[in-house]
Amino acid sequence: MSTQEKTTNRWLVFMSAWVIVAIFAGTITDKYGAKLLMYIGGLLFGLGWFLTGSVTTIPTLYITFGLIAGSGAGMMYNSALVTAMRWFPDKGGKISGFLLSSAAIGPFFLSKVTAMIIEKFDVLNAYRILGVAFTVGIFAVGWLLSSAPANYHPKGWTPPVTDGTKEVITGFELNWKQMLKSPLFYLLFLTLVAASTAGTMMVSSASLIAQVQVGLTATAGTIIVSISTLSNFVGSLNFGVIYDKFGSYIALLINLIMTISALLLMTVATNMPFFIFCIIMLGFSFGGLLVYSLHLQANHLVLKTLE
């Protein structure tokens, strides 16, 4: 198995654990509070990184970094998301954008710090150091995460009209069993999977693609990764505003058009400026897609009818 395949599989296990745990984390947050889940998630996340510094086999790597750290990330992700959306129900798109922009800009700065740690202490010790640092950092700010009071409404905001039993949100709201019976759910699911694949591909392979397509060196290829990360950051911020202003369908349409256009243009991008333009467009749209997905989850997968 090549190094690239090992890296891909490691992140696949990590993201799978993240997503599965995040599904149930919302219910746990409702029952025990966001702060407790943040502490548990932070402990697992840091522990996973720390234990990865002692792995000697690939299966162990999948357990420590993939399952343990990934589960911790899923807990923290959902607890922070649910808490933020309940404090700011009137600014869902913007809040989703801010949350994801912070996740996008983090690796941009952390990669530089990590490189220095690896150079001085080697890779395995870097995992241990980062594991401790992550745990301490999460616990240092976790106490600030307080759940909004029951039935909290921001000043000047009127909640959606109710019919006495459930909210009427310009369409219909489904529980998870009804959602799985809706053809619209599968259409939306496949659309988001296809669109997010393009963005994920860029995150993991932007440097390699740049080396092959425009002849960059491996060192220069890291610049492309930084550009992609910054574009993701800007896209996350701006698509939150687009979502709030134009609604979910227009925002998704804009996002998909940008993603498809960037992929098609990249097939003929053989010079550096044009290639960077495609990377910026794709990174921007991927950041927006994550905001769209995050906002859907935060609103409990409210599906609207197609008019």
N, C-alpha and C positions, 0 to 999 in steps of 0.2 A: 504494500500500500504506500503510495507516494505521500510526501509531506502535505501537499495540497489537499489530498483526499482525507488525511487525518484531521487537518484543520477544519475542513468542511463538515465532517462527521461530528467533530467536537461541538461545533456551533449548532448543528442540527439537533443534537441531544439537548444542548443548553436551551435553545428556543422552544423545543417541544415541552420540556419541563416547565419553562416559563409560562407558556400558553395554558397548559393543563392546570397548573396551580392557580393561575390568575382567574380561571373560570369559577373556582370555588372560593377564592379570596374575598370576593365581594360579600358573600353570605357570612363569612367569618368576621369580616369587618363590621357588619351590621350587628352581630351578636356580641363581639368582644371589644370592639373599638379599633380604630385605625392605628393608634399608638402601639398597642401590643403586637399587632401584625407587623408593623414596621420594625420593632425590636427583634422579633423572631426571624423575619426575613433578612434583616441586616446581619444577624448572627450566622445564619446559614450561608449567606452570600460571602461573607468574609472567611468563614470556615472552609468553604469550597475552594476559594483561591489559595488559602494557606495550605490545605492538604495537597493541592496540585503541585506544590513545591517539593513533594516527597514521592511522587508517582514514579513507577518504573515500568509500567505496562500500559498499553493503550486502553484496555477495558477499565482499568483503575482511573485513567484520565477521564473517561466518559462518566464515571460515577462521581468523582470529586468536582470537576469543573462543569460537567453537563448536568447531572441530576441535582447535586447539592447546591451549587452556586446558582443554577438555573431556577430551582424552586424558590430560593431566597429572593431572586430578582422578581419572580412573578408575584410574590407576596407584597413586596415593597411597591411595585408598579401599580397594582390594583388599589392598595390602601391609599396611596398618594392621589391616584386618579379620582377615586370615589370621593375622598375628602374635599379635594379642590372643586369638583363639580357641584358638590352640595353647598359649599360656601359661595359659589358664583354661578348659580343656575341660569342667570341672565346673560352670561358671557361664555357660553359653552365652547364655541369655536376658538376664541382668543385664549382661554385657559388651556385648552388642549394643545394649542400651538406653543404656548409658553413652556408647558411641561415637556413636550417633545423637542423643542429647540434646546433646552438645557441638556437633554440626553444626546443631542446631536453635536453640540459644541464641546461636551465633556471630553470625548476621545481626541479632539483636535489638540487640546492642551495636555491631556494625560499621556498621549503617545510620546511627547517630547520628554516628559518626566520619566516614563517607563524606560525609554531608550537609555537615559543616563543611569538609571538604577541597574539595568542589565549590564551595561558596560562596566560598572564598578563592582557589582556583586554576583553576576551571572544570572541565567534565566530562572533556575529553580528558586534561588534566594529572592529574586524579584517577585515571584508569586507569593512567597511568604510575607515579604514586606508589604506588598499591596493588600494582601488579605487582612493584615493587622490594621493598616491605614484605613481601609474601607470600613471595617467594623467600628473603629474608634470614631470615624467621621459620621457614620450613620447614627450611632448612639448619641453623639454630641448634639445632633439636631433633631433626633427623633421625638424628643419630649415636646417639641413645638407643634407636632401634628395632632391637633385636637379636632374631633368630629363636630360638625355643625349641630346646633340644637334641633330637636324634632320640629318639623314644620317651619323651619327657618326660611324667611323670605328677605332678600335684600331690599333696602329702602327704595321705594319708587317702582318696584317690580311687581307685576301682577302675574301670578301663576296661571298655567293653562286652565281653561274652563273645564269643569267636571260635570258629568251627568248623574252624579250621585254614587256611582260605583267605580268609575275609572276615569282617567284623563282622556280628553278628546284632543288629539294632537294632529290636526289637519289630516287625519287619515285613521289608522287603527293601530292599537298596541296589542302585541301578541306575547303570550308566555312562551317558554322554550319549546313545549310540545307543539303548540300551534305554529310556531316559527318554522319548525322542521317540516311541516306539511305545506308550507308556502313555496310555490315555484320561484317567487321573487327572492327568497332567501338564497337559494342555490345559484341563481343568476348573479346576485351580488357577491356571494362567496367566491365563485369562479372568477369574477371580474377582479376582485381585490387580490386573489392569489396570483393571477396572471400579471397584474400591474406591479405588485410588490416584488415579484421575481426579478424584474428588470432592475429595480433599485437595490435589492439585496445582492444581485450579481455585481453591480458596480462597487458596492461597499467592499466586497471580498476580492474583486479581480481588476479594479481600475488600474492599478499599477502594471499588472501583467499585460492587460490589453493595450495600454499606452506604449509599452516596450515593443510589442509585436506590430502595432498598427502605425505608429509614428516614429519608431526607432529610438525611444528614450532609454537611458540606462536605468538600472534598478534604483539607484539613488534618486535620479530625477523623477522617476515614477512615483515616489512618495509625495511629490508636490501635487500630482493629480489627485491622490487620496485626500490631501488637505483641502484642495479646491472642491472636491465632491462633498466633503464634510461641511464646509462653510456654506455651500449651496443648499445642503439639506437643512442647515440651521435657519437660513433666510426663508426657505420654503415653508418650514414649520411655523414661523412667525406670521408670514403673510397669508397663508391659506386659512389660518384661524379667522382672520378678518374677512376673507372671501366667503368662507362658510357662513359666518354670521350675517353677512350682507346679502348674499344671493341665494342661500339655501343649499341643501345637500346635493341635489341633482345637478345644478349648474356648476357647483364646485367640483363634483366628480367628473363632469364632462370636460371642464377646463383641464383637469389633472390628466385625464386619459389622453386628450389630444396632445398635450405637451409630452407625455411619456412616449406615445407612438411616434411622434415627430422626431424626438431626440434619438430613438433607436434607429429609425430609418436614415436619418442624416448621418449617424455615426458609421454606417456601413460604407459611406463614401468620404469620410473624414480622413484624409491622408496627410494633412499638415497640422502643425501644433495649434495655431489659433482656432481653427475650425473644430478640432477635436476638443479643445477646452470649452468652447461654446456648447458643444453637445453634452459634455460632462456637467456643466453648470445647469443646463436645462433639465437633464435627467435627475440630478441631485435635488434641484428645486422641486420638481414634481413628486419625487419620492418622499421628501419631507412633508409635502401637502397630503400625500396619500396616507401617511401615518396619522396625520391629524384627523383625516376623515374617518379612518378606522377607529381611532381612539374615541372620537366623539360619538360614533355609533355605539360603542361598548358602554360609554359613560351614560348614555341614555337608554340602557337596557335593550339595545337592538330594536328600537322602534322602527317599524317598517311602514312606509307610506304607500298608498295606492298610486299607481301610475295613472295620471289623468290623460 
